[in-house]
Amino acid sequence: MGLFIGFVDALKAVGPTQSYFALASCLVFAFTYILLAGEIFSGSDFKALGWYCCIAGIVMFLMSLGFFHILGETLIFSSQFGLLWFLWAILFWLFWACWGLGKTSMVKFTGGYTIFVSLFTALYPAIASFNLGRVG
């Protein structure tokens, strides 16, 4: 779906780069899940996924800056989306520290932060929907 949106520029009415942002965000997560499956099925040490998470974290951080209009004004201004992308960037950098760099002392914190981000990511859109977009 992200590929379709990006290639046909389905979100051009929202803004000039919204379709490409949707494409990029779908691909960041798609490659994450593909690498995760490869790591699980091969029985490896998740080092490749960890190093990918470093790059994905940088991409997510830049995406969050785009929503805050720090890197330009082609994306819609949305502090909510900027915050979500920033939280995910931190999460991916923690994955990089645990898997890529082998920092086992951070595993417990990373697990707790993962639970927090997953709950926040799931609950925020639900709350915003129930309040008809008045949250934030």
N, CA, C and O atoms as a GROMACS GRO file, in nm:
protein
  544
    1MET      N    1   0.082  -0.118   0.000
    1MET     CA    2   0.000   0.000   0.000
    1MET      C    3   0.088   0.126   0.000
    1MET      O    4   0.059   0.223  -0.071
    2GLY      N    5   0.194   0.124   0.079
    2GLY     CA    6   0.286   0.237   0.081
    2GLY      C    7   0.351   0.259  -0.054
    2GLY      O    8   0.368   0.373  -0.097
    3LEU      N    9   0.388   0.150  -0.121
    3LEU     CA   10   0.447   0.161  -0.255
    3LEU      C   11   0.347   0.223  -0.352
    3LEU      O   12   0.384   0.309  -0.433
    4PHE      N   13   0.223   0.180  -0.346
    4PHE     CA   14   0.120   0.234  -0.434
    4PHE      C   15   0.101   0.383  -0.408
    4PHE      O   16   0.098   0.462  -0.503
    5ILE      N   17   0.089   0.421  -0.282
    5ILE     CA   18   0.070   0.563  -0.248
    5ILE      C   19   0.187   0.646  -0.300
    5ILE      O   20   0.167   0.754  -0.355
    6GLY      N   21   0.308   0.596  -0.281
    6GLY     CA   22   0.425   0.670  -0.325
    6GLY      C   23   0.439   0.682  -0.474
    6GLY      O   24   0.473   0.788  -0.526
    7PHE      N   25   0.412   0.573  -0.545
    7PHE     CA   26   0.434   0.574  -0.690
    7PHE      C   27   0.326   0.649  -0.766
    7PHE      O   28   0.354   0.706  -0.872
    8VAL      N   29   0.203   0.651  -0.716
    8VAL     CA   30   0.098   0.724  -0.787
    8VAL      C   31   0.074   0.862  -0.726
    8VAL      O   32  -0.014   0.935  -0.771
    9ASP      N   33   0.152   0.898  -0.622
    9ASP     CA   34   0.140   1.027  -0.554
    9ASP      C   35  -0.003   1.049  -0.507
    9ASP      O   36  -0.063   1.154  -0.531
   10ALA      N   37  -0.055   0.949  -0.438
   10ALA     CA   38  -0.195   0.950  -0.395
   10ALA      C   39  -0.227   1.057  -0.290
   10ALA      O   40  -0.343   1.094  -0.274
   11LEU      N   41  -0.126   1.106  -0.221
   11LEU     CA   42  -0.151   1.206  -0.117
   11LEU      C   43  -0.110   1.347  -0.160
   11LEU      O   44  -0.084   1.432  -0.074
   12LYS      N   45  -0.103   1.373  -0.288
   12LYS     CA   46  -0.056   1.504  -0.335
   12LYS      C   47  -0.151   1.616  -0.292
   12LYS      O   48  -0.108   1.731  -0.283
   13ALA      N   49  -0.277   1.586  -0.267
   13ALA     CA   50  -0.371   1.689  -0.222
   13ALA      C   51  -0.338   1.736  -0.080
   13ALA      O   52  -0.371   1.849  -0.043
   14VAL      N   53  -0.274   1.651  -0.001
   14VAL     CA   54  -0.238   1.686   0.136
   14VAL      C   55  -0.114   1.774   0.138
   14VAL      O   56  -0.106   1.869   0.215
   15GLY      N   57  -0.019   1.743   0.053
   15GLY     CA   58   0.105   1.820   0.046
   15GLY      C   59   0.196   1.762  -0.059
   15GLY      O   60   0.175   1.650  -0.105
   16PRO      N   61   0.299   1.838  -0.099
   16PRO     CA   62   0.383   1.795  -0.211
   16PRO      C   63   0.468   1.672  -0.183
   16PRO      O   64   0.505   1.601  -0.277
   17THR      N   65   0.500   1.644  -0.060
   17THR     CA   66   0.587   1.529  -0.030
   17THR      C   67   0.520   1.423   0.057
   17THR      O   68   0.587   1.330   0.102
   18GLN      N   69   0.392   1.435   0.081
   18GLN     CA   70   0.324   1.342   0.170
   18GLN      C   71   0.328   1.198   0.117
   18GLN      O   72   0.346   1.104   0.195
   19SER      N   73   0.311   1.182  -0.012
   19SER     CA   74   0.312   1.047  -0.071
   19SER      C   75   0.449   0.982  -0.055
   19SER      O   76   0.458   0.863  -0.025
   20TYR      N   77   0.554   1.059  -0.076
   20TYR     CA   78   0.688   1.003  -0.064
   20TYR      C   79   0.723   0.973   0.081
   20TYR      O   80   0.797   0.879   0.110
   21PHE      N   81   0.670   1.053   0.172
   21PHE     CA   82   0.688   1.026   0.314
   21PHE      C   83   0.620   0.896   0.352
   21PHE      O   84   0.677   0.814   0.425
   22ALA      N   85   0.497   0.875   0.302
   22ALA     CA   86   0.425   0.750   0.329
   22ALA      C   87   0.502   0.631   0.273
   22ALA      O   88   0.511   0.527   0.338
   23LEU      N   89   0.558   0.646   0.155
   23LEU     CA   90   0.640   0.540   0.095
   23LEU      C   91   0.762   0.511   0.182
   23LEU      O   92   0.790   0.395   0.212
   24ALA      N   93   0.833   0.614   0.222
   24ALA     CA   94   0.954   0.596   0.303
   24ALA      C   95   0.922   0.534   0.438
   24ALA      O   96   0.995   0.446   0.485
   25SER      N   97   0.815   0.578   0.501
   25SER     CA   98   0.783   0.525   0.634
   25SER      C   99   0.742   0.378   0.626
   25SER      O  100   0.776   0.299   0.713
   26CYS      N  101   0.668   0.342   0.521
   26CYS     CA  102   0.631   0.201   0.504
   26CYS      C  103   0.754   0.115   0.479
   26CYS      O  104   0.766   0.005   0.533
   27LEU      N  105   0.847   0.165   0.398
   27LEU     CA  106   0.967   0.088   0.368
   27LEU      C  107   1.058   0.072   0.489
   27LEU      O  108   1.121  -0.033   0.505
   28VAL      N  109   1.067   0.174   0.574
   28VAL     CA  110   1.150   0.162   0.694
   28VAL      C  111   1.102   0.047   0.780
   28VAL      O  112   1.182  -0.035   0.827
   29PHE      N  113   0.972   0.039   0.801
   29PHE     CA  114   0.918  -0.069   0.884
   29PHE      C  115   0.917  -0.203   0.810
   29PHE      O  116   0.939  -0.307   0.871
   30ALA      N  117   0.892  -0.201   0.680
   30ALA     CA  118   0.891  -0.327   0.603
   30ALA      C  119   1.029  -0.392   0.608
   30ALA      O  120   1.039  -0.513   0.631
   31PHE      N  121   1.134  -0.314   0.585
   31PHE     CA  122   1.270  -0.371   0.592
   31PHE      C  123   1.303  -0.419   0.733
   31PHE      O  124   1.375  -0.518   0.749
   32THR      N  125   1.251  -0.352   0.833
   32THR     CA  126   1.271  -0.396   0.971
   32THR      C  127   1.213  -0.535   0.991
   32THR      O  128   1.278  -0.623   1.047
   33TYR      N  129   1.089  -0.554   0.947
   33TYR     CA  130   1.024  -0.683   0.967
   33TYR      C  131   1.088  -0.792   0.882
   33TYR      O  132   1.096  -0.907   0.925
   34ILE      N  133   1.134  -0.758   0.762
   34ILE     CA  134   1.202  -0.856   0.678
   34ILE      C  135   1.334  -0.900   0.745
   34ILE      O  136   1.364  -1.019   0.751
   35LEU      N  137   1.410  -0.802   0.794
   35LEU     CA  138   1.535  -0.836   0.863
   35LEU      C  139   1.508  -0.915   0.991
   35LEU      O  140   1.582  -1.008   1.023
   36LEU      N  141   1.403  -0.879   1.064
   36LEU     CA  142   1.368  -0.952   1.186
   36LEU      C  143   1.337  -1.098   1.153
   36LEU      O  144   1.383  -1.189   1.222
   37ALA      N  145   1.258  -1.120   1.049
   37ALA     CA  146   1.226  -1.257   1.010
   37ALA      C  147   1.352  -1.332   0.969
   37ALA      O  148   1.369  -1.449   1.005
   38GLY      N  149   1.438  -1.268   0.894
   38GLY     CA  150   1.563  -1.332   0.853
   38GLY      C  151   1.650  -1.368   0.972
   38GLY      O  152   1.710  -1.475   0.975
   39GLU      N  153   1.658  -1.279   1.070
   39GLU     CA  154   1.737  -1.306   1.191
   39GLU      C  155   1.678  -1.423   1.270
   39GLU      O  156   1.751  -1.508   1.320
   40ILE      N  157   1.546  -1.426   1.281
   40ILE     CA  158   1.481  -1.534   1.357
   40ILE      C  159   1.500  -1.667   1.286
   40ILE      O  160   1.538  -1.766   1.349
   41PHE      N  161   1.472  -1.672   1.156
   41PHE     CA  162   1.479  -1.798   1.083
   41PHE      C  163   1.622  -1.849   1.066
   41PHE      O  164   1.644  -1.970   1.055
   42SER      N  165   1.717  -1.759   1.062
   42SER     CA  166   1.856  -1.804   1.048
   42SER      C  167   1.921  -1.836   1.182
   42SER      O  168   2.028  -1.896   1.188
   43GLY      N  169   1.856  -1.795   1.290
   43GLY     CA  170   1.910  -1.822   1.423
   43GLY      C  171   2.034  -1.741   1.455
   43GLY      O  172   2.116  -1.784   1.536
   44SER      N  173   2.049  -1.624   1.394
   44SER     CA  174   2.169  -1.544   1.417
   44SER      C  175   2.154  -1.454   1.540
   44SER      O  176   2.056  -1.466   1.614
   45ASP      N  177   2.249  -1.367   1.561
   45ASP     CA  178   2.258  -1.289   1.684
   45ASP      C  179   2.192  -1.151   1.675
   45ASP      O  180   2.213  -1.070   1.766
   46PHE      N  181   2.116  -1.121   1.574
   46PHE     CA  182   2.043  -0.995   1.555
   46PHE      C  183   2.136  -0.875   1.533
   46PHE      O  184   2.092  -0.761   1.544
   47LYS      N  185   2.262  -0.900   1.504
   47LYS     CA  186   2.357  -0.790   1.482
   47LYS      C  187   2.323  -0.711   1.356
   47LYS      O  188   2.333  -0.588   1.357
   48ALA      N  189   2.284  -0.778   1.250
   48ALA     CA  190   2.248  -0.707   1.126
   48ALA      C  191   2.126  -0.618   1.148
   48ALA      O  192   2.124  -0.504   1.103
   49LEU      N  193   2.026  -0.671   1.217
   49LEU     CA  194   1.908  -0.591   1.247
   49LEU      C  195   1.945  -0.473   1.337
   49LEU      O  196   1.893  -0.363   1.320
   50GLY      N  197   2.035  -0.496   1.431
   50GLY     CA  198   2.078  -0.389   1.519
   50GLY      C  199   2.142  -0.275   1.443
   50GLY      O  200   2.114  -0.158   1.471
   51TRP      N  201   2.228  -0.306   1.348
   51TRP     CA  202   2.294  -0.201   1.270
   51TRP      C  203   2.196  -0.133   1.175
   51TRP      O  204   2.209  -0.014   1.148
   52TYR      N  205   2.099  -0.208   1.125
   52TYR     CA  206   1.994  -0.145   1.044
   52TYR      C  207   1.914  -0.047   1.130
   52TYR      O  208   1.874   0.059   1.083
   53CYS      N  209   1.891  -0.083   1.256
   53CYS     CA  210   1.815   0.004   1.345
   53CYS      C  211   1.884   0.137   1.368
   53CYS      O  212   1.817   0.238   1.391
   54CYS      N  213   2.016   0.140   1.361
   54CYS     CA  214   2.089   0.267   1.371
   54CYS      C  215   2.050   0.359   1.255
   54CYS      O  216   2.020   0.476   1.275
   55ILE      N  217   2.052   0.305   1.135
   55ILE     CA  218   2.017   0.384   1.016
   55ILE      C  219   1.869   0.420   1.019
   55ILE      O  220   1.832   0.534   0.988
   56ALA      N  221   1.784   0.325   1.055
   56ALA     CA  222   1.641   0.353   1.062
   56ALA      C  223   1.611   0.459   1.167
   56ALA      O  224   1.522   0.542   1.147
   57GLY      N  225   1.683   0.458   1.278
   57GLY     CA  226   1.664   0.560   1.380
   57GLY      C  227   1.698   0.699   1.329
   57GLY      O  228   1.631   0.796   1.362
   58ILE      N  229   1.803   0.708   1.248
   58ILE     CA  230   1.839   0.837   1.189
   58ILE      C  231   1.729   0.884   1.095
   58ILE      O  232   1.690   1.001   1.097
   59VAL      N  233   1.678   0.793   1.012
   59VAL     CA  234   1.570   0.827   0.919
   59VAL      C  235   1.447   0.872   0.997
   59VAL      O  236   1.383   0.971   0.960
   60MET      N  237   1.412   0.800   1.103
   60MET     CA  238   1.294   0.835   1.182
   60MET      C  239   1.312   0.970   1.251
   60MET      O  240   1.217   1.048   1.260
   61PHE      N  241   1.433   0.998   1.299
   61PHE     CA  242   1.459   1.127   1.361
   61PHE      C  243   1.442   1.240   1.260
   61PHE      O  244   1.383   1.344   1.292
   62LEU      N  245   1.492   1.221   1.139
   62LEU     CA  246   1.475   1.322   1.035
   62LEU      C  247   1.328   1.339   0.998
   62LEU      O  248   1.283   1.450   0.970
   63MET      N  249   1.252   1.230   0.999
   63MET     CA  250   1.109   1.239   0.971
   63MET      C  251   1.039   1.320   1.081
   63MET      O  252   0.949   1.399   1.052
   64SER      N  253   1.079   1.298   1.205
   64SER     CA  254   1.017   1.375   1.313
   64SER      C  255   1.048   1.523   1.298
   64SER      O  256   0.962   1.608   1.323
   65LEU      N  257   1.172   1.557   1.257
   65LEU     CA  258   1.206   1.698   1.236
   65LEU      C  259   1.123   1.757   1.122
   65LEU      O  260   1.091   1.876   1.124
   66GLY      N  261   1.088   1.676   1.024
   66GLY     CA  262   1.003   1.723   0.915
   66GLY      C  263   0.864   1.759   0.963
   66GLY      O  264   0.807   1.858   0.916
   67PHE      N  265   0.808   1.682   1.054
   67PHE     CA  266   0.675   1.713   1.107
   67PHE      C  267   0.676   1.835   1.199
   67PHE      O  268   0.574   1.901   1.215
   68PHE      N  269   0.790   1.864   1.260
   68PHE     CA  270   0.802   1.984   1.342
   68PHE      C  271   0.842   2.107   1.259
   68PHE      O  272   0.860   2.215   1.315
   69HIS      N  273   0.856   2.091   1.129
   69HIS     CA  274   0.897   2.196   1.034
   69HIS      C  275   1.035   2.251   1.064
   69HIS      O  276   1.064   2.367   1.037
   70ILE      N  277   1.121   2.167   1.120
   70ILE     CA  278   1.259   2.206   1.144
   70ILE      C  279   1.341   2.185   1.017
   70ILE      O  280   1.437   2.258   0.992
   71LEU      N  281   1.303   2.087   0.937
   71LEU     CA  282   1.375   2.058   0.811
   71LEU      C  283   1.300   2.107   0.688
   71LEU      O  284   1.320   2.054   0.579
   72GLY      N  285   1.217   2.203   0.703
   72GLY     CA  286   1.141   2.253   0.589
   72GLY      C  287   0.992   2.250   0.620
   72GLY      O  288   0.951   2.213   0.730
   73GLU      N  289   0.914   2.288   0.522
   73GLU     CA  290   0.770   2.296   0.544
   73GLU      C  291   0.691   2.220   0.440
   73GLU      O  292   0.576   2.256   0.412
   74THR      N  293   0.749   2.115   0.382
   74THR     CA  294   0.674   2.040   0.281
   74THR      C  295   0.582   1.936   0.343
   74THR      O  296   0.483   1.898   0.281
   75LEU      N  297   0.614   1.889   0.464
   75LEU     CA  298   0.521   1.802   0.536
   75LEU      C  299   0.421   1.888   0.611
   75LEU      O  300   0.448   2.005   0.640
   76ILE      N  301   0.306   1.831   0.643
   76ILE     CA  302   0.211   1.904   0.726
   76ILE      C  303   0.273   1.923   0.864
   76ILE      O  304   0.349   1.838   0.910
   77PHE      N  305   0.241   2.032   0.931
   77PHE     CA  306   0.291   2.051   1.067
   77PHE      C  307   0.205   1.966   1.159
   77PHE      O  308   0.083   1.985   1.167
   78SER      N  309   0.267   1.874   1.228
   78SER     CA  310   0.195   1.785   1.318
   78SER      C  311   0.288   1.746   1.432
   78SER      O  312   0.373   1.659   1.418
   79SER      N  313   0.270   1.812   1.545
   79SER     CA  314   0.354   1.781   1.659
   79SER      C  315   0.329   1.639   1.710
   79SER      O  316   0.418   1.576   1.767
   80GLN      N  317   0.207   1.588   1.690
   80GLN     CA  318   0.176   1.453   1.733
   80GLN      C  319   0.258   1.351   1.654
   80GLN      O  320   0.320   1.262   1.713
   81PHE      N  321   0.260   1.364   1.523
   81PHE     CA  322   0.338   1.272   1.441
   81PHE      C  323   0.487   1.291   1.464
   81PHE      O  324   0.564   1.195   1.465
   82GLY      N  325   0.527   1.416   1.484
   82GLY     CA  326   0.668   1.442   1.515
   82GLY      C  327   0.710   1.372   1.642
   82GLY      O  328   0.820   1.316   1.649
   83LEU      N  329   0.625   1.376   1.744
   83LEU     CA  330   0.656   1.308   1.870
   83LEU      C  331   0.661   1.157   1.852
   83LEU      O  332   0.751   1.092   1.904
   84LEU      N  333   0.566   1.101   1.778
   84LEU     CA  334   0.567   0.956   1.755
   84LEU      C  335   0.694   0.913   1.682
   84LEU      O  336   0.755   0.814   1.722
   85TRP      N  337   0.733   0.984   1.578
   85TRP     CA  338   0.854   0.948   1.505
   85TRP      C  339   0.978   0.964   1.592
   85TRP      O  340   1.072   0.886   1.581
   86PHE      N  341   0.978   1.065   1.680
   86PHE     CA  342   1.091   1.084   1.769
   86PHE      C  343   1.100   0.969   1.870
   86PHE      O  344   1.210   0.920   1.898
   87LEU      N  345   0.986   0.926   1.925
   87LEU     CA  346   0.986   0.812   2.018
   87LEU      C  347   1.035   0.686   1.949
   87LEU      O  348   1.110   0.608   2.008
   88TRP      N  349   0.993   0.664   1.825
   88TRP     CA  350   1.038   0.546   1.751
   88TRP      C  351   1.187   0.553   1.720
   88TRP      O  352   1.256   0.452   1.723
   89ALA      N  353   1.235   0.674   1.691
   89ALA     CA  354   1.379   0.689   1.664
   89ALA      C  355   1.460   0.649   1.787
   89ALA      O  356   1.559   0.577   1.775
   90ILE      N  357   1.418   0.695   1.904
   90ILE     CA  358   1.487   0.656   2.027
   90ILE      C  359   1.481   0.505   2.046
   90ILE      O  360   1.580   0.443   2.084
   91LEU      N  361   1.364   0.447   2.020
   91LEU     CA  362   1.349   0.302   2.035
   91LEU      C  363   1.444   0.227   1.942
   91LEU      O  364   1.507   0.130   1.982
   92PHE      N  365   1.453   0.271   1.818
   92PHE     CA  366   1.541   0.203   1.724
   92PHE      C  367   1.688   0.222   1.761
   92PHE      O  368   1.769   0.132   1.739
   93TRP      N  369   1.723   0.338   1.817
   93TRP     CA  370   1.860   0.356   1.863
   93TRP      C  371   1.890   0.266   1.983
   93TRP      O  372   2.003   0.219   1.999
   94LEU      N  373   1.789   0.241   2.066
   94LEU     CA  374   1.809   0.147   2.176
   94LEU      C  375   1.827   0.005   2.123
   94LEU      O  376   1.909  -0.071   2.174
   95PHE      N  377   1.751  -0.032   2.019
   95PHE     CA  378   1.771  -0.162   1.957
   95PHE      C  379   1.912  -0.173   1.901
   95PHE      O  380   1.976  -0.278   1.912
   96TRP      N  381   1.960  -0.066   1.840
   96TRP     CA  382   2.096  -0.064   1.787
   96TRP      C  383   2.197  -0.085   1.899
   96TRP      O  384   2.293  -0.160   1.884
   97ALA      N  385   2.176  -0.017   2.012
   97ALA     CA  386   2.269  -0.032   2.124
   97ALA      C  387   2.268  -0.176   2.177
   97ALA      O  388   2.374  -0.231   2.207
   98CYS      N  389   2.150  -0.235   2.187
   98CYS     CA  390   2.141  -0.371   2.243
   98CYS      C  391   2.190  -0.477   2.145
   98CYS      O  392   2.270  -0.563   2.183
   99TRP      N  393   2.144  -0.471   2.020
   99TRP     CA  394   2.178  -0.576   1.925
   99TRP      C  395   2.304  -0.546   1.846
   99TRP      O  396   2.389  -0.633   1.829
  100GLY      N  397   2.316  -0.425   1.798
  100GLY     CA  398   2.431  -0.390   1.714
  100GLY      C  399   2.559  -0.376   1.793
  100GLY      O  400   2.664  -0.425   1.753
  101LEU      N  401   2.549  -0.306   1.907
  101LEU     CA  402   2.669  -0.282   1.988
  101LEU      C  403   2.687  -0.383   2.101
  101LEU      O  404   2.792  -0.387   2.165
  102GLY      N  405   2.582  -0.464   2.126
  102GLY     CA  406   2.591  -0.567   2.230
  102GLY      C  407   2.588  -0.514   2.372
  102GLY      O  408   2.645  -0.575   2.462
  103LYS      N  409   2.523  -0.401   2.394
  103LYS     CA  410   2.512  -0.342   2.529
  103LYS      C  411   2.403  -0.414   2.607
  103LYS      O  412   2.288  -0.370   2.610
  104THR      N  413   2.439  -0.524   2.671
  104THR     CA  414   2.340  -0.604   2.743
  104THR      C  415   2.287  -0.534   2.868
  104THR      O  416   2.181  -0.570   2.918
  105SER      N  417   2.358  -0.435   2.918
  105SER     CA  418   2.311  -0.363   3.036
  105SER      C  419   2.188  -0.278   3.006
  105SER      O  420   2.118  -0.235   3.098
  106MET      N  421   2.159  -0.254   2.878
  106MET     CA  422   2.045  -0.170   2.840
  106MET      C  423   1.921  -0.250   2.802
  106MET      O  424   1.819  -0.191   2.767
  107VAL      N  425   1.930  -0.381   2.808
  107VAL     CA  426   1.820  -0.466   2.759
  107VAL      C  427   1.693  -0.445   2.841
  107VAL      O  428   1.584  -0.434   2.784
  108LYS      N  429   1.704  -0.439   2.971
  108LYS     CA  430   1.586  -0.424   3.057
  108LYS      C  431   1.517  -0.289   3.032
  108LYS      O  432   1.394  -0.282   3.020
  109PHE      N  433   1.596  -0.182   3.024
  109PHE     CA  434   1.539  -0.050   2.995
  109PHE      C  435   1.475  -0.049   2.856
  109PHE      O  436   1.366   0.007   2.839
  110THR      N  437   1.541  -0.110   2.759
  110THR     CA  438   1.488  -0.113   2.623
  110THR      C  439   1.355  -0.188   2.618
  110THR      O  440   1.263  -0.146   2.546
  111GLY      N  441   1.343  -0.296   2.694
  111GLY     CA  442   1.217  -0.369   2.699
  111GLY      C  443   1.105  -0.285   2.756
  111GLY      O  444   0.994  -0.283   2.702
  112GLY      N  445   1.132  -0.215   2.865
  112GLY     CA  446   1.031  -0.127   2.925
  112GLY      C  447   0.993  -0.013   2.833
  112GLY      O  448   0.876   0.022   2.821
  113TYR      N  449   1.093   0.045   2.768
  113TYR     CA  450   1.066   0.155   2.675
  113TYR      C  451   0.987   0.105   2.554
  113TYR      O  452   0.901   0.177   2.503
  114THR      N  453   1.014  -0.016   2.510
  114THR     CA  454   0.939  -0.075   2.398
  114THR      C  455   0.791  -0.089   2.435
  114THR      O  456   0.704  -0.058   2.354
  115ILE      N  457   0.764  -0.135   2.557
  115ILE     CA  458   0.625  -0.147   2.602
  115ILE      C  459   0.558  -0.010   2.607
  115ILE      O  460   0.445   0.006   2.562
  116PHE      N  461   0.630   0.089   2.662
  116PHE     CA  462   0.575   0.225   2.668
  116PHE      C  463   0.542   0.278   2.528
  116PHE      O  464   0.432   0.329   2.505
  117VAL      N  465   0.636   0.266   2.437
  117VAL     CA  466   0.616   0.319   2.302
  117VAL      C  467   0.502   0.245   2.231
  117VAL      O  468   0.423   0.307   2.160
  118SER      N  469   0.494   0.115   2.250
  118SER     CA  470   0.387   0.040   2.184
  118SER      C  471   0.250   0.081   2.239
  118SER      O  472   0.155   0.096   2.162
  119LEU      N  473   0.239   0.099   2.369
  119LEU     CA  474   0.111   0.142   2.426
  119LEU      C  475   0.077   0.284   2.382
  119LEU      O  476  -0.037   0.312   2.346
  120PHE      N  477   0.175   0.373   2.386
  120PHE     CA  478   0.151   0.511   2.344
  120PHE      C  479   0.113   0.517   2.197
  120PHE      O  480   0.022   0.591   2.159
  121THR      N  481   0.182   0.440   2.114
  121THR     CA  482   0.154   0.438   1.971
  121THR      C  483   0.014   0.385   1.943
  121THR      O  484  -0.055   0.435   1.854
  122ALA      N  485  -0.029   0.286   2.020
  122ALA     CA  486  -0.162   0.228   1.998
  122ALA      C  487  -0.273   0.314   2.059
  122ALA      O  488  -0.380   0.328   2.000
  123LEU      N  489  -0.247   0.371   2.176
  123LEU     CA  490  -0.353   0.444   2.245
  123LEU      C  491  -0.375   0.585   2.193
  123LEU      O  492  -0.488   0.633   2.190
  124TYR      N  493  -0.269   0.653   2.153
  124TYR     CA  494  -0.287   0.792   2.110
  124TYR      C  495  -0.384   0.806   1.993
  124TYR      O  496  -0.475   0.889   2.002
  125PRO      N  497  -0.370   0.730   1.884
  125PRO     CA  498  -0.467   0.744   1.775
  125PRO      C  499  -0.609   0.708   1.819
  125PRO      O  500  -0.706   0.768   1.772
  126ALA      N  501  -0.621   0.610   1.908
  126ALA     CA  502  -0.755   0.573   1.956
  126ALA      C  503  -0.818   0.688   2.034
  126ALA      O  504  -0.935   0.720   2.014
  127ILE      N  505  -0.741   0.749   2.123
  127ILE     CA  506  -0.792   0.862   2.201
  127ILE      C  507  -0.826   0.978   2.109
  127ILE      O  508  -0.930   1.042   2.125
  128ALA      N  509  -0.739   1.006   2.013
  128ALA     CA  510  -0.766   1.115   1.919
  128ALA      C  511  -0.891   1.087   1.837
  128ALA      O  512  -0.968   1.179   1.809
  129SER      N  513  -0.911   0.962   1.799
  129SER     CA  514  -1.030   0.926   1.722
  129SER      C  515  -1.157   0.941   1.806
  129SER      O  516  -1.258   0.993   1.758
  130PHE      N  517  -1.150   0.896   1.931
  130PHE     CA  518  -1.267   0.907   2.018
  130PHE      C  519  -1.302   1.053   2.046
  130PHE      O  520  -1.419   1.085   2.066
  131ASN      N  521  -1.204   1.140   2.048
  131ASN     CA  522  -1.227   1.282   2.072
  131ASN      C  523  -1.241   1.361   1.943
  131ASN      O  524  -1.236   1.484   1.944
  132LEU      N  525  -1.259   1.292   1.834
  132LEU     CA  526  -1.279   1.353   1.701
  132LEU      C  527  -1.165   1.448   1.663
  132LEU      O  528  -1.188   1.556   1.610
  133GLY      N  529  -1.042   1.405   1.693
  133GLY     CA  530  -0.927   1.482   1.650
  133GLY      C  531  -0.893   1.600   1.740
  133GLY      O  532  -0.807   1.681   1.703
  134ARG      N  533  -0.957   1.612   1.857
  134ARG     CA  534  -0.931   1.727   1.943
  134ARG      C  535  -0.813   1.705   2.036
  134ARG      O  536  -0.775   1.797   2.109
  135VAL      N  537  -0.753   1.584   2.036
  135VAL     CA  538  -0.639   1.558   2.124
  135VAL      C  539  -0.514   1.614   2.058
  135VAL      O  540  -0.493   1.594   1.938
  136GLY      N  541  -0.432   1.682   2.135
  136GLY     CA  542  -0.307   1.736   2.082
  136GLY      C  543  -0.322   1.876   2.049
  136GLY      O  544  -0.226   1.939   2.002
   0.00000   0.00000   0.00000
